[in-house]
Amino acid sequence: MRINGRCARLAAVVAVGALALTGCSSTGGKKATEQQAGKGGHANTPRFTAALITHSAPGDTFWDMVRKGAQAAADKDNVDLQYYADPDASKQASLVQAAVDKKVGGIAVTLAKPDALKGAVKNAEAAGIPVDGLNSGTDQMGPMGLIGFFGQDELVAGEAAGERLEQAGAQHPICIIHEQGNVGLNDRCKGVKEKVPSTQVVYVNGADLPSVRSTITAKLQQDKQIDWIVGLQGDVSLNAVKAVQATGSKAKIGTFDTNAGIVKAIQDGTVQFAVDQQPWLQGYLAIDALWLYRTNGDTVGGGKPTLTGPAFVDKSNVDKIAEYAGKGTR
């Protein structure tokens, strides 16, 4: 019920946003798009620069989707989008500070390791630069003074995945964390473990996929009782598929986050489900919210995070998602 309620609130927020952009007054006034948008629905509001700064490692396909969503919003809103990323939290903080020094018009930032980002975010806000969050650090919106946050509650998402495993009769699952110290990933595995207490956490280096595969392979060879593998990222989970095939293990695989490969794996049955937080939407909403704030003083979410997930992709609905996955947006 918690998930359905939150999804309902998200739908309401998105609906309000849509009305703000396309609605007209009851007295027949001009549509908002006629007042503020140029040809093709693109805004003609004053152009400003927005920095999207994430903790992405090079080559991570998940962040390609986030960036595409952000760029779609930037194109619509007449925003110059600048994208920066570094998985090292101190270096990510330096990127935020560099954006402050450049006097950008807004910053959207992920908060996988929030303690390292607090100083830079505070400096941005002190300089009058609006900051919102996305993807990681859902509980940081209030403490860090963000104007909005777009993502999923990772503990709730982990619990939802754990319920799936519990219903499937899982006895000896492992949960793969591919980035140590990432609060969101820790919460995912914590949620799974709350539902299936026998879950073991296994750490891998997500930036080195061959080593991910070899670590999971070794674990499967060592422990024949493993019956489920929960990956927290699409590419990690696809390497878990290869490890299962190489060892002849009977372990089933669930994952967080989708990409074209995961969608295909769900279709062919090598992955059972994916917990989808809609990364394209996270990027889109984060940039659109900065534009709304700068052009009309709007904030989204009523002081609370706007939830983009979790939702499940499995055999029952994967074919509907496949078209968009092929475009790199799901």
C-alpha positions in Angstrom: 0.0 0.0 0.0 2.9 2.4 0.7 4.1 2.0 -2.8 0.7 2.5 -4.4 0.1 5.7 -2.3 3.4 7.2 -3.2 2.9 6.4 -6.9 -0.5 8.1 -6.7 1.1 11.2 -5.3 3.7 11.2 -8.1 0.9 11.0 -10.6 -0.7 14.0 -9.0 2.5 16.0 -9.1 3.1 15.1 -12.8 -0.5 16.0 -13.6 -0.1 19.4 -11.8 3.1 20.0 -13.7 1.4 19.2 -17.0 -1.4 21.6 -16.2 1.1 24.3 -15.3 2.6 24.0 -18.8 -0.5 23.5 -20.9 -3.5 24.6 -19.0 -5.7 27.6 -19.6 -7.8 29.7 -17.2 -11.5 29.1 -16.7 -12.2 32.5 -18.2 -10.6 31.6 -21.5 -7.3 33.2 -21.0 -4.2 32.3 -23.1 -2.6 28.9 -22.5 0.6 29.0 -20.6 2.4 27.5 -23.6 1.2 30.5 -25.7 2.5 32.9 -23.2 5.9 31.4 -22.5 6.7 28.9 -25.2 8.2 29.4 -28.7 7.6 27.3 -31.7 7.3 23.5 -31.2 6.5 24.0 -27.5 9.9 25.2 -26.6 10.1 27.9 -23.9 11.3 31.4 -24.8 12.0 32.3 -21.2 15.4 33.7 -20.4 18.1 31.1 -21.1 20.2 29.9 -18.1 22.8 27.2 -17.4 21.9 24.2 -15.3 24.5 21.8 -14.1 23.6 18.1 -13.6 26.3 16.5 -11.4 26.1 12.8 -10.6 28.2 10.1 -9.0 28.3 8.0 -12.2 31.2 5.9 -13.0 32.4 5.9 -16.7 30.3 3.6 -19.0 27.3 3.1 -16.7 24.3 2.9 -19.0 21.9 3.8 -16.2 23.2 7.4 -16.2 22.9 7.6 -20.0 19.1 7.5 -19.4 19.2 10.1 -16.6 21.2 12.4 -18.9 18.8 11.9 -21.8 15.8 12.8 -19.6 17.7 15.9 -18.4 18.5 16.9 -21.9 14.9 16.5 -23.0 13.8 18.9 -20.3 16.6 21.3 -21.1 15.7 21.4 -24.8 12.1 22.1 -23.9 12.9 24.8 -21.3 15.6 26.7 -23.2 18.2 25.6 -20.7 21.9 25.1 -21.4 22.6 21.8 -19.7 26.1 21.0 -18.5 26.8 17.4 -17.3 29.5 16.4 -14.9 30.2 13.1 -13.0 32.6 11.5 -10.7 32.2 8.4 -8.5 34.6 9.8 -6.0 32.5 11.8 -3.5 35.1 14.4 -2.8 35.7 15.0 -6.5 31.9 15.2 -7.1 31.8 17.9 -4.4 34.5 19.7 -6.2 32.4 19.6 -9.4 29.5 21.2 -7.5 31.8 23.9 -6.2 33.1 24.5 -9.7 29.5 25.0 -10.9 29.0 27.5 -8.0 32.1 29.4 -9.0 30.8 29.6 -12.6 27.6 31.1 -11.2 25.3 28.6 -13.0 21.6 29.2 -12.8 20.7 25.9 -11.1 22.2 22.6 -9.9 20.8 19.1 -9.9 22.9 16.7 -7.9 22.9 13.1 -6.7 23.6 12.5 -3.0 24.9 9.0 -2.8 27.4 10.1 -0.2 25.7 13.2 1.2 28.2 14.1 4.0 30.8 14.8 1.3 28.4 17.1 -0.6 27.0 19.2 2.2 29.5 22.0 2.1 29.4 22.5 -1.6 25.6 22.4 -1.6 25.5 25.0 1.2 27.8 27.2 -0.8 25.5 27.0 -3.8 22.5 28.0 -1.8 24.4 30.8 -0.1 25.2 32.1 -3.6 21.5 32.1 -4.5 21.7 29.1 -6.8 18.7 26.8 -6.5 19.7 23.1 -5.9 17.5 20.0 -6.3 18.4 16.4 -5.8 17.8 13.2 -7.7 18.3 9.5 -7.5 20.3 9.2 -4.3 19.7 10.8 -0.9 16.0 10.9 -0.7 16.1 11.8 3.0 18.4 14.8 2.4 15.8 17.2 0.9 15.0 18.9 4.1 18.4 18.8 5.9 20.2 20.2 2.8 17.6 22.8 1.9 16.8 21.4 -1.6 14.0 22.9 -3.6 12.9 19.4 -4.7 14.0 15.8 -4.9 13.2 13.2 -7.6 13.8 9.5 -7.0 12.6 6.5 -5.0 12.8 5.5 -1.3 15.6 2.9 -1.6 14.6 1.1 1.6 11.0 0.8 0.5 12.3 -0.4 -2.9 14.5 -3.0 -1.2 11.6 -4.2 0.9 9.5 -4.6 -2.2 12.2 -6.7 -3.9 12.5 -8.7 -0.7 8.8 -9.4 -0.7 9.2 -10.8 -4.2 11.9 -13.1 -3.0 10.0 -14.1 0.1 6.9 -15.0 -2.0 9.2 -17.1 -4.3 10.5 -19.1 -1.3 14.0 -17.7 -1.4 16.2 -19.3 1.3 19.8 -18.3 0.5 19.9 -15.0 -1.5 22.8 -12.8 -2.0 22.6 -9.0 -2.6 25.4 -7.5 -4.7 26.6 -4.0 -3.7 28.7 -2.5 -6.5 29.8 0.7 -4.8 30.8 0.7 -1.1 29.6 3.6 1.0 26.6 4.4 -1.3 23.7 5.0 1.1 21.1 4.1 -1.5 22.6 0.8 -2.3 23.0 0.0 1.4 19.3 0.7 1.9 18.3 -1.6 -1.0 20.1 -4.6 0.5 18.9 -3.7 4.0 15.3 -3.7 2.7 15.8 -7.1 1.0 17.4 -8.5 4.2 14.5 -7.2 6.3 12.1 -9.5 4.3 14.6 -12.4 3.9 17.0 -12.3 6.9 19.2 -15.0 5.5 20.3 -12.6 2.7 24.1 -12.2 2.4 25.7 -9.0 1.1 28.5 -9.4 -1.4 30.7 -6.4 -2.5 32.0 -6.0 -6.0 33.7 -3.2 -7.9 31.0 -2.0 -10.3 33.6 0.0 -12.3 35.3 -3.3 -13.3 32.6 -5.6 -14.8 35.0 -8.5 -15.6 35.9 -8.6 -11.9 32.2 -8.4 -11.0 31.6 -11.6 -13.0 34.6 -13.4 -11.5 33.6 -12.5 -8.0 30.0 -13.7 -8.4 31.3 -16.9 -10.2 33.6 -17.6 -7.3 30.8 -17.1 -4.8 28.4 -19.5 -6.7 31.2 -22.1 -6.9 31.9 -21.7 -3.2 28.2 -21.8 -2.0 25.9 -24.2 -3.9 22.9 -23.2 -1.7 22.6 -19.7 -3.2 19.1 -19.7 -4.8 18.7 -16.0 -5.7 21.0 -13.1 -6.7 19.8 -9.6 -6.4 21.8 -7.1 -8.4 21.5 -3.4 -7.8 22.4 -2.2 -11.3 21.6 -3.5 -14.8 25.1 -4.2 -16.0 26.1 -5.9 -12.8 23.0 -8.2 -13.0 23.8 -9.1 -16.6 27.2 -10.2 -15.5 25.5 -12.3 -12.8 23.6 -14.0 -15.6 26.9 -14.9 -17.2 28.2 -16.2 -13.9 25.1 -18.4 -13.4 25.4 -19.8 -16.9 29.2 -20.5 -16.4 28.7 -22.4 -13.1 25.5 -24.2 -13.9 23.9 -22.6 -10.9 20.1 -22.8 -10.4 20.1 -19.4 -8.8 17.4 -17.0 -10.1 18.2 -13.3 -10.6 16.3 -10.1 -9.8 17.7 -6.7 -10.4 17.3 -3.0 -9.7 17.1 -0.7 -12.7 16.6 -1.5 -16.4 18.4 -1.1 -19.6 18.0 -2.7 -23.0 19.9 -5.8 -22.0 17.9 -6.3 -18.8 14.6 -6.0 -20.8 15.8 -8.7 -23.2 16.9 -10.9 -20.2 13.5 -10.6 -18.6 11.9 -11.5 -22.0 14.1 -14.6 -22.3 13.7 -15.6 -18.6 17.3 -15.2 -17.4 16.3 -12.3 -15.2 13.0 -12.6 -13.3 12.2 -9.0 -12.5 13.6 -5.5 -12.3 12.8 -2.8 -9.8 12.3 0.3 -12.0 12.9 3.8 -10.6 12.5 5.5 -14.0 15.9 7.2 -14.4 14.9 9.1 -17.6 12.1 10.7 -15.6 14.4 11.6 -12.7 16.7 13.5 -15.0 13.8 15.2 -16.7 12.0 16.3 -13.5 15.2 17.5 -11.9 16.0 20.0 -14.7 12.3 20.9 -15.3 12.0 21.8 -11.6 14.9 24.2 -11.8 13.2 25.9 -14.7 9.9 26.1 -13.0 11.5 27.6 -9.9 13.5 30.2 -11.8 10.7 31.3 -14.1 7.7 31.1 -11.8 8.9 30.4 -8.3 7.3 27.0 -8.3 8.4 24.1 -6.1 7.4 20.5 -6.7 6.5 17.9 -4.0 5.1 20.0 -1.2 8.4 19.9 0.7 8.8 16.1 0.3 10.5 14.0 -2.4 8.7 13.3 -5.6 8.8 9.5 -6.0 9.6 8.0 -9.4 9.5 4.4 -8.2 9.6 1.7 -7.3 7.7 -0.2 -9.9 8.3 -3.7 -11.2 9.1 -4.9 -14.7 8.6 -8.6 -15.3 7.1 -11.0 -17.8 3.7 -9.5 -17.3 4.6 -6.0 -18.6 8.1 -6.2 -20.1 6.9 -6.1 -23.7 5.3 -2.7 -23.1 8.6 -1.4 -21.8 10.7 -2.9 -24.6 9.9 -0.2 -27.1 11.2 2.5 -24.9 14.2 0.5 -23.7 15.2 0.3 -27.3 15.3 4.1 -27.5 17.5 4.2 -24.4 14.8 5.8 -22.2 13.8 2.9 -19.9 
